[in-house]
Amino acid sequence: MDHSAGLDVAVKETSICIVDDTGRIVREVKVASEPEALLQVLKNPAYHFKRIGLEAGPMSQWLYSALAEAGLPVICVETRHMRADPPTCSNIGIACQPKEMTCKQRENEPEK
């Protein structure tokens, strides 16, 4: 079974949401915003990722590089694109975001 993941990155913690190809949430977890912590979750052999969406931000280059070097199918997603077109989340293979930051919530956030 294929999986997708959405990563909501903050300075201290990253929320990870993993879904299967039917859209069912398989796992939601918060880990330290460090490559080793993310890889510990994402390299679990139980998951076969089609796509991992990483929120663009100050830490994204560092995290993206580490995930890509580990062979994961990671893409960097600009938050504004999810706000402007929430269906894009599933179109790019990110079927969910962590509970506290769904695509629908992002659509309703005011621009910063």
FIKOLZA-1660 file (N, C-alpha, C; in steps of 0.1 Angstrom, whole numbers, plus 5000, padded with zeros to 4 digits):
% residues 112
   i   px   py   pz ch aa at
   1 5008 4988 5000  A  M  N
   1 5000 5000 5000  A  M CA
   1 5009 5012 5000  A  M  C
   2 5005 5022 4992  A  D  N
   2 5013 5035 4991  A  D CA
   2 5008 5044 5002  A  D  C
   3 5017 5053 5006  A  H  N
   3 5015 5063 5016  A  H CA
   3 5019 5077 5012  A  H  C
   4 5014 5087 5018  A  S  N
   4 5018 5101 5016  A  S CA
   4 5019 5107 5030  A  S  C
   5 5027 5117 5031  A  A  N
   5 5029 5124 5044  A  A CA
   5 5030 5139 5042  A  A  C
   6 5024 5146 5052  A  G  N
   6 5025 5161 5052  A  G CA
   6 5033 5164 5065  A  G  C
   7 5043 5173 5063  A  L  N
   7 5051 5178 5074  A  L CA
   7 5048 5193 5077  A  L  C
   8 5044 5196 5088  A  D  N
   8 5041 5210 5093  A  D CA
   8 5053 5214 5102  A  D  C
   9 5062 5221 5096  A  V  N
   9 5075 5224 5103  A  V CA
   9 5074 5237 5111  A  V  C
  10 5078 5236 5124  A  A  N
  10 5081 5247 5133  A  A CA
  10 5095 5246 5138  A  A  C
  11 5100 5256 5144  A  V  N
  11 5113 5257 5149  A  V CA
  11 5117 5245 5158  A  V  C
  12 5109 5242 5168  A  K  N
  12 5112 5232 5177  A  K CA
  12 5106 5218 5173  A  K  C
  13 5094 5218 5168  A  E  N
  13 5088 5205 5165  A  E CA
  13 5081 5205 5151  A  E  C
  14 5081 5193 5145  A  T  N
  14 5074 5191 5132  A  T CA
  14 5063 5181 5135  A  T  C
  15 5051 5185 5130  A  S  N
  15 5040 5176 5130  A  S CA
  15 5040 5168 5117  A  S  C
  16 5039 5154 5118  A  I  N
  16 5039 5146 5107  A  I CA
  16 5025 5139 5106  A  I  C
  17 5019 5139 5095  A  C  N
  17 5007 5132 5092  A  C CA
  17 5009 5122 5081  A  C  C
  18 5007 5109 5083  A  I  N
  18 5009 5099 5073  A  I CA
  18 4995 5093 5070  A  I  C
  19 4992 5092 5057  A  V  N
  19 4979 5086 5052  A  V CA
  19 4982 5075 5042  A  V  C
  20 4973 5066 5041  A  D  N
  20 4974 5055 5031  A  D CA
  20 4968 5060 5018  A  D  C
  21 4968 5052 5008  A  D  N
  21 4963 5056 4995  A  D CA
  21 4948 5058 4994  A  D  C
  22 4941 5054 5005  A  T  N
  22 4926 5056 5005  A  T CA
  22 4923 5069 5013  A  T  C
  23 4933 5076 5018  A  G  N
  23 4931 5088 5025  A  G CA
  23 4930 5086 5040  A  G  C
  24 4930 5074 5045  A  R  N
  24 4929 5071 5059  A  R CA
  24 4942 5075 5067  A  R  C
  25 4940 5082 5077  A  I  N
  25 4952 5086 5085  A  I CA
  25 4958 5074 5092  A  I  C
  26 4970 5071 5090  A  V  N
  26 4977 5060 5095  A  V CA
  26 4985 5064 5108  A  V  C
  27 4990 5076 5108  A  R  N
  27 4998 5080 5120  A  R CA
  27 4999 5095 5120  A  R  C
  28 4998 5101 5132  A  E  N
  28 5001 5115 5134  A  E CA
  28 5010 5116 5146  A  E  C
  29 5021 5123 5145  A  V  N
  29 5031 5124 5155  A  V CA
  29 5038 5137 5154  A  V  C
  30 5043 5142 5166  A  K  N
  30 5052 5154 5166  A  K CA
  30 5066 5149 5170  A  K  C
  31 5076 5154 5163  A  V  N
  31 5090 5151 5166  A  V CA
  31 5098 5163 5165  A  V  C
  32 5110 5163 5170  A  A  N
  32 5119 5174 5170  A  A CA
  32 5121 5178 5155  A  A  C
  33 5123 5190 5152  A  S  N
  33 5125 5195 5138  A  S CA
  33 5140 5193 5135  A  S  C
  34 5144 5181 5134  A  E  N
  34 5158 5177 5131  A  E CA
  34 5157 5165 5122  A  E  C
  35 5166 5164 5112  A  P  N
  35 5166 5153 5102  A  P CA
  35 5165 5139 5109  A  P  C
  36 5173 5137 5119  A  E  N
  36 5173 5124 5125  A  E CA
  36 5160 5120 5131  A  E  C
  37 5153 5129 5137  A  A  N
  37 5140 5126 5143  A  A CA
  37 5129 5124 5132  A  A  C
  38 5130 5131 5121  A  L  N
  38 5121 5129 5110  A  L CA
  38 5123 5116 5103  A  L  C
  39 5136 5113 5101  A  L  N
  39 5139 5100 5094  A  L CA
  39 5136 5088 5103  A  L  C
  40 5136 5089 5116  A  Q  N
  40 5132 5078 5124  A  Q CA
  40 5118 5074 5122  A  Q  C
  41 5109 5084 5119  A  V  N
  41 5095 5081 5116  A  V CA
  41 5093 5077 5101  A  V  C
  42 5099 5085 5092  A  L  N
  42 5097 5083 5078  A  L CA
  42 5104 5071 5071  A  L  C
  43 5114 5066 5077  A  K  N
  43 5121 5055 5072  A  K CA
  43 5116 5041 5077  A  K  C
  44 5105 5042 5084  A  N  N
  44 5099 5030 5089  A  N CA
  44 5095 5021 5077  A  N  C
  45 5099 5008 5077  A  P  N
  45 5097 5000 5065  A  P CA
  45 5082 4997 5063  A  P  C
  46 5073 5000 5073  A  A  N
  46 5059 4998 5071  A  A CA
  46 5053 5007 5061  A  A  C
  47 5060 5018 5058  A  Y  N
  47 5055 5029 5049  A  Y CA
  47 5062 5028 5035  A  Y  C
  48 5054 5029 5025  A  H  N
  48 5059 5030 5011  A  H CA
  48 5054 5044 5005  A  H  C
  49 5063 5054 5007  A  F  N
  49 5058 5068 5003  A  F CA
  49 5059 5071 4988  A  F  C
  50 5048 5076 4983  A  K  N
  50 5047 5082 4970  A  K CA
  50 5052 5096 4970  A  K  C
  51 5049 5103 4981  A  R  N
  51 5052 5117 4982  A  R CA
  51 5052 5121 4996  A  R  C
  52 5062 5130 5000  A  I  N
  52 5062 5136 5013  A  I CA
  52 5063 5151 5011  A  I  C
  53 5053 5158 5015  A  G  N
  53 5053 5173 5014  A  G CA
  53 5058 5180 5026  A  G  C
  54 5068 5188 5024  A  L  N
  54 5075 5195 5034  A  L CA
  54 5072 5210 5033  A  L  C
  55 5067 5216 5043  A  E  N
  55 5063 5230 5043  A  E CA
  55 5075 5239 5041  A  E  C
  56 5074 5248 5031  A  A  N
  56 5085 5257 5029  A  A CA
  56 5087 5267 5041  A  A  C
  57 5099 5270 5044  A  G  N
  57 5102 5279 5055  A  G CA
  57 5117 5279 5058  A  G  C
  58 5121 5286 5068  A  P  N
  58 5135 5288 5071  A  P CA
  58 5143 5275 5073  A  P  C
  59 5137 5264 5077  A  M  N
  59 5144 5252 5079  A  M CA
  59 5143 5242 5068  A  M  C
  60 5135 5246 5058  A  S  N
  60 5131 5236 5047  A  S CA
  60 5143 5231 5039  A  S  C
  61 5153 5240 5036  A  Q  N
  61 5164 5235 5028  A  Q CA
  61 5172 5224 5035  A  Q  C
  62 5175 5226 5048  A  W  N
  62 5182 5217 5056  A  W CA
  62 5175 5204 5057  A  W  C
  63 5162 5204 5060  A  L  N
  63 5154 5192 5062  A  L CA
  63 5152 5185 5048  A  L  C
  64 5149 5193 5038  A  Y  N
  64 5147 5187 5024  A  Y CA
  64 5159 5180 5020  A  Y  C
  65 5171 5186 5022  A  S  N
  65 5183 5179 5018  A  S CA
  65 5185 5166 5025  A  S  C
  66 5183 5165 5038  A  A  N
  66 5185 5153 5045  A  A CA
  66 5175 5142 5041  A  A  C
  67 5162 5146 5039  A  L  N
  67 5152 5136 5035  A  L CA
  67 5155 5131 5020  A  L  C
  68 5159 5140 5012  A  A  N
  68 5162 5136 4998  A  A CA
  68 5174 5127 4997  A  A  C
  69 5184 5130 5005  A  E  N
  69 5196 5122 5006  A  E CA
  69 5193 5108 5011  A  E  C
  70 5183 5107 5019  A  A  N
  70 5179 5094 5025  A  A CA
  70 5170 5086 5015  A  A  C
  71 5168 5092 5003  A  G  N
  71 5160 5085 4993  A  G CA
  71 5145 5086 4994  A  G  C
  72 5141 5096 5002  A  L  N
  72 5126 5098 5003  A  L CA
  72 5121 5107 4992  A  L  C
  73 5109 5105 4987  A  P  N
  73 5103 5113 4976  A  P CA
  73 5097 5127 4982  A  P  C
  74 5106 5135 4986  A  V  N
  74 5101 5148 4993  A  V CA
  74 5100 5159 4983  A  V  C
  75 5090 5167 4985  A  I  N
  75 5088 5180 4978  A  I CA
  75 5086 5191 4988  A  I  C
  76 5090 5203 4984  A  C  N
  76 5088 5215 4993  A  C CA
  76 5075 5222 4988  A  C  C
  77 5066 5225 4997  A  V  N
  77 5053 5231 4993  A  V CA
  77 5052 5244 4999  A  V  C
  78 5049 5254 4991  A  E  N
  78 5047 5268 4996  A  E CA
  78 5034 5269 5003  A  E  C
  79 5033 5273 5015  A  T  N
  79 5021 5274 5023  A  T CA
  79 5010 5282 5015  A  T  C
  80 5014 5292 5008  A  R  N
  80 5003 5300 5001  A  R CA
  80 4996 5292 4991  A  R  C
  81 5003 5283 4984  A  H  N
  81 4997 5275 4974  A  H CA
  81 4986 5266 4980  A  H  C
  82 4988 5261 4992  A  M  N
  82 4978 5253 4999  A  M CA
  82 4966 5261 5003  A  M  C
  83 4969 5274 5007  A  R  N
  83 4958 5283 5011  A  R CA
  83 4950 5287 4999  A  R  C
  84 4956 5289 4987  A  A  N
  84 4949 5293 4975  A  A CA
  84 4941 5282 4969  A  A  C
  85 4945 5270 4970  A  D  N
  85 4939 5259 4963  A  D CA
  85 4940 5246 4972  A  D  C
  86 4931 5245 4982  A  P  N
  86 4932 5233 4991  A  P CA
  86 4932 5220 4984  A  P  C
  87 4925 5218 4973  A  P  N
  87 4925 5205 4966  A  P CA
  87 4939 5201 4962  A  P  C
  88 4948 5212 4960  A  T  N
  88 4962 5209 4956  A  T CA
  88 4968 5199 4966  A  T  C
  89 4964 5200 4978  A  C  N
  89 4970 5190 4988  A  C CA
  89 4970 5176 4983  A  C  C
  90 4958 5172 4979  A  S  N
  90 4957 5158 4974  A  S CA
  90 4962 5156 4960  A  S  C
  91 4962 5167 4952  A  N  N
  91 4967 5166 4938  A  N CA
  91 4982 5164 4938  A  N  C
  92 4989 5169 4948  A  I  N
  92 5004 5167 4949  A  I CA
  92 5007 5155 4957  A  I  C
  93 4998 5148 4962  A  G  N
  93 5000 5136 4970  A  G CA
  93 5001 5138 4985  A  G  C
  94 4996 5149 4990  A  I  N
  94 4995 5151 5004  A  I CA
  94 4981 5151 5008  A  I  C
  95 4976 5140 5013  A  A  N
  95 4962 5138 5015  A  A CA
  95 4957 5144 5028  A  A  C
  96 4966 5148 5037  A  C  N
  96 4963 5154 5049  A  C CA
  96 4974 5162 5055  A  C  C
  97 4971 5171 5064  A  Q  N
  97 4981 5178 5072  A  Q CA
  97 4978 5174 5087  A  Q  C
  98 4987 5177 5096  A  P  N
  98 4984 5174 5110  A  P CA
  98 4971 5181 5114  A  P  C
  99 4965 5175 5125  A  K  N
  99 4952 5179 5129  A  K CA
  99 4951 5194 5131  A  K  C
 100 4961 5200 5137  A  E  N
 100 4960 5214 5140  A  E CA
 100 4963 5223 5128  A  E  C
 101 4966 5218 5116  A  M  N
 101 4968 5226 5105  A  M CA
 101 4964 5219 5092  A  M  C
 102 4951 5218 5090  A  T  N
 102 4945 5211 5078  A  T CA
 102 4946 5221 5066  A  T  C
 103 4945 5216 5055  A  C  N
 103 4945 5225 5043  A  C CA
 103 4933 5235 5044  A  C  C
 104 4922 5230 5048  A  K  N
 104 4910 5239 5049  A  K CA
 104 4913 5251 5059  A  K  C
 105 4920 5248 5070  A  Q  N
 105 4923 5258 5080  A  Q CA
 105 4933 5268 5073  A  Q  C
 106 4942 5263 5066  A  R  N
 106 4952 5272 5059  A  R CA
 106 4945 5281 5049  A  R  C
 107 4935 5276 5043  A  E  N
 107 4927 5284 5033  A  E CA
 107 4921 5296 5040  A  E  C
 108 4917 5294 5052  A  N  N
 108 4910 5305 5059  A  N CA
 108 4919 5314 5067  A  N  C
 109 4932 5311 5068  A  E  N
 109 4941 5320 5075  A  E CA
 109 4943 5333 5067  A  E  C
 110 4944 5344 5075  A  P  N
 110 4948 5356 5068  A  P CA
 110 4962 5356 5063  A  P  C
 111 4965 5363 5052  A  E  N
 111 4978 5364 5047  A  E CA
 111 4987 5372 5057  A  E  C
 112 4999 5368 5058  A  K  N
 112 5008 5374 5068  A  K CA
 112 5016 5385 5061  A  K  C
% end
